[in-house]
Structures are given as structure tokens and as C-alpha cells.
Amino acid sequence: MKPKLTHLFKNTSRSVLALTVCLTTSAWGAWTRLGDVYGNADVYYDNQIDNTGKNSVIRTFMTLPVRAQAPIFDPKLPLKVRLVTYRSELSSYEFDCKNKTVQLGYRVFYEDVDGKVPLITHKAKDEAITQSNSAFSQQFERKPVYPNNYQGVKLMGLACK
């Protein structure tokens, strides 16, 4: 009697699925899915939150289904900025729990969705950020966490427990 291939395929595919889930969970470790950005990107946060007195720092990782663009500042260029495409990014947010404000500390942009090939890192204290008034550099300014900003309110709730 020959075994049914469909039965063998079902068992194999279930084993592969279970193995994939286990490997994915161990690879992400302390990362938890926060949600998505209007259905366009998956956002995760690191459960290891740094609490330093009245401030807490939380990291997020976002994967994009399509490439987006990030600026690279180059004083040698006529316009001083060029754009590179990226697929994921890692960000650090510092929350002042008493004053209910947030400041983006840094953003690392990656070429791949797994965050293995970094392209550029921007920090709040970089000269190109502090001396610019662009919309991109304004992300790094300390500002209040607005109630209509779902992601900001959720992250502040996690950081300021």
C-alpha cells in the first residue's frame, strides 16, 4: 500500500510552519509587535526599556513592504542632501514621563527588512540635524505626546509604567 502524498505533505508543511514560528520567535527575542502604521508597515518594540530617573528610552523597529527614502546629508553636494532607499528602520525614543514629552534619539535605516545591512544613522545631536529646519530634522525635537498619536501614546504607556 502506497502512502498518500497529500497526508505526507500536510505533516511536512505543518512541521516547517512550526519550525519557522520557533525560529522567528527566538530571533526577535524581546521584541513585541506594537501594531502597524495605517496598514503600511509593521512596528515592533523592544521589551527591554531603559529607565533613567524621570526618563525612559524605548526602541522600535519598523519593516516596510516597499522601499522608502531617507536623507543623507553631504556638505559637498550642491543641495547638501541626497536620498537613499531603505526597507526597515530602528528608532530610539526618550520619554519624559513627568512632562509627557518625547524626543527621537536616533534612527538607523537599513537596506533590508531584517535590519542586517545598515545604510545611515541619524542622531538628535548630529550637526546636520541640529542646524536644519527640515521636516526630517524636526522629528528629533522634543515635543508633547499628543492624545491622537496612537503609537506615541502606546509607547509612552509602556515606557512610563
Secondary structure as GFF3:
##gff-version 3
##sequence-region A 1 161
A	DSSP	alpha_helix	5	28	.	.	.	ID=ss1
A	DSSP	beta_strand	31	36	.	.	.	ID=ss2
A	DSSP	beta_strand	42	46	.	.	.	ID=ss3
A	DSSP	beta_strand	50	52	.	.	.	ID=ss4
A	DSSP	beta_strand	55	73	.	.	.	ID=ss5
A	DSSP	beta_strand	81	96	.	.	.	ID=ss6
A	DSSP	beta_strand	101	110	.	.	.	ID=ss7
A	DSSP	beta_strand	118	123	.	.	.	ID=ss8
A	DSSP	alpha_helix	127	130	.	.	.	ID=ss9
A	DSSP	alpha_helix	135	138	.	.	.	ID=ss10
A	DSSP	beta_strand	143	144	.	.	.	ID=ss11
A	DSSP	alpha_helix	150	159	.	.	.	ID=ss12
###
